[in-house]
Amino acid sequence: MKRPELLLVAILLLGSLAGCMPYSTGPTEIGVRTVKWSPTGGQGVQDHVYQPGSTHFFVPFITDWHTFDTRIQKLEMTASPGAGDRYGMRDDLLFKTIDGNDISLDVIISYRIDPARGPLILQQVGATDLQIRDNIVRTIGRSKPRDIFGELKTEDFYQAEKRSRQALIVKDKLNEMLAEYGVDVTEVLLQDYNFTPAYQEAIEEKKIADQQVEKLRSETKAVEQEYITLVKEAEAEIAKIKAAADGEFERAKIEADAYFRQQERIAEAILAEAVAEAEGITKMNEALSGDGAPDVVKLRIAEALAKKKIVMVPMGGGGLDVRSMDINALLGLYGARALGEKKE
């Protein structure tokens, strides 16, 4: 391009910028431009999204500029007047459980817009973040969760697992309904829940009763455990006594067996001695009954008198006379007498 042509382009550019104003987006915002009038046509919301952190120049009187925050935002609906989306007033969800009890529920819905659908949001939802919240998120976020949480029974709200599972169902259903408006629900959190005063009082009484039952159950279990301990101790003592008795029985049995064997041996010895003595007597009787009985008697007397001191005392009057005493005759006399007594 020649120098005169460049100069002409610069002059035309400066002329087009005369009277224009800057329009910017923040670090987390997108911009949507609306053309109210154009000599070449194309009025209305422009199907173009201006990215975060950018600045653009437009003629102010024929241009509208809207920005939307793309960060995650929260819609907090709570019973506390000092908090939540409706500060100063109660804003929790009121509904009935499937078994007919009134309940209020604090809910936080986290959401964000789809940046690519900024022009659609401007046309169908609202021109500000607050309008998006009030027109779509709040309206649908207060109606549909009532139906889904109302499917639970009253006692189900005491179980965190069931509450969380129902919250996931709410999240999925809200995304189905809000997707066409360019809104994405990221999380549904349940906070506090409350029942009517009468029912709440009944619940508190039930809790107290349950605590009392649990206390009694614990006491019963403690007594039962103590009884089990005592039984075990008694069983151990019985086992100890039985073991001692068994030991004493075994000891006495061993001693009795030993004594019996000892007495048996003594009896056997006595019997053997008696048998031997009887055999000796029998043989003696047999010997005395034969022809050599006098000789045997004499032999036994001789054996008895062997190595014994014999004192002979002379006697008068027809008695013994030492001067004419015949020792052999004397031994014969004693033997014959003893044999005669034995036979008798």
C-alpha positions, 0 to 999 in steps of 0.5 A, a space after each residue: 500500500 502506498 503512503 497516500 493510501 495509508 494516510 487515508 486509512 488512518 484518517 478514516 479510522 480516526 474518524 470512526 473512533 470519534 465519539 466511541 467509548 470503551 466497554 470492558 469485561 472483568 477477569 471472570 466476566 464475559 461481555 455481550 453486545 446489543 446493537 440498537 441501530 446500524 446503517 447496515 442492519 444487524 440490530 439486536 443481540 450479537 451472537 458473539 461472546 467477548 472474553 474475560 479481561 478485554 476492552 472494546 470500543 463502540 458508539 454508545 448511543 447505538 450499543 448496549 453492553 452487558 456482562 455476566 460473571 462466570 464464577 460459581 455462585 450460590 443461592 442460599 435459601 435458609 430459615 435464618 433471617 440473618 443469612 441467605 439470599 433473602 436477608 432479613 426474612 425467612 427463605 427456607 423450603 416448606 413442604 410435606 413429607 410423603 407421610 404427611 408431616 410438615 418440614 422446612 429445609 435449608 438448601 444451598 444451590 451452587 451454579 454457574 453460567 455457560 460462557 458460550 451461551 451468553 447471548 442466549 442468556 441475555 435474550 431469554 433469561 435476564 440482563 444481570 446476574 441477579 436476574 438470572 438468579 431470580 428469574 431462573 435459578 431461584 424459581 426452579 430451585 424452589 419448586 422442583 426440590 420440594 417435590 423430590 425431597 417430599 418423596 422421603 419419609 419423615 424418618 428418612 431425614 435423620 439418615 444422611 445417606 438418604 438425604 444426600 442421595 435425594 440431593 443428587 437427584 435434585 441436582 440432576 433434575 435441575 440441570 435437565 431443566 436449566 441446561 436450555 437456559 445456559 445454567 449449570 448446577 454444580 452442587 446441591 447442599 442440605 443444611 438444617 431441617 426442622 419440623 412443626 413445633 408439635 412434631 418437633 416436641 414429639 421427636 425430642 420426647 422420642 429422643 429422650 425415650 430412646 436415650 433412656 432405653 439405650 441407657 437401660 440397655 447399656 445397664 442391662 448389658 453391663 449386668 449381663 457382662 458382670 454375670 458372665 464374668 461371675 459365671 466364668 470365675 465360678 467355672 474356673 473355680 469349679 475347674 480348679 477344685 475338680 482338678 485338685 480332686 482329680 489330682 488327689 484321687 489319682 494320688 490316692 489311687 496310686 498310693 492304694 495301688 502301691 499298697 495293694 501290690 505291697 500287701 499282695 507281695 506280703 500275702 504271697 510271701 506269707 502264703 509261700 511260707 505257710 505252704 512251705 511250712 505245711 509241706 514241711 509238717 506234712 513231710 515230718 508227719 510222713 517221717 514220723 509215721 514210718 519205721 524210722 520214727 524213733 530215730 528221727 525223733 532222737 535226731 531232732 532232739 539231738 539237733 535241739 540239744 546241740 551246743 547247749 549246756 546240760 547240767 545233771 542234778 542227782 536225785 534220791 529216792 528212786 530218782 536219777 543217779 548220776 553215778 549210773 545215768 545212761 545218757 542214751 537211755 535218757 534221750 530215748 526216754 524224752 524222744 519216746 515221750 515226745 512222740 507219744 504226745 505228738 500221736 495223741 
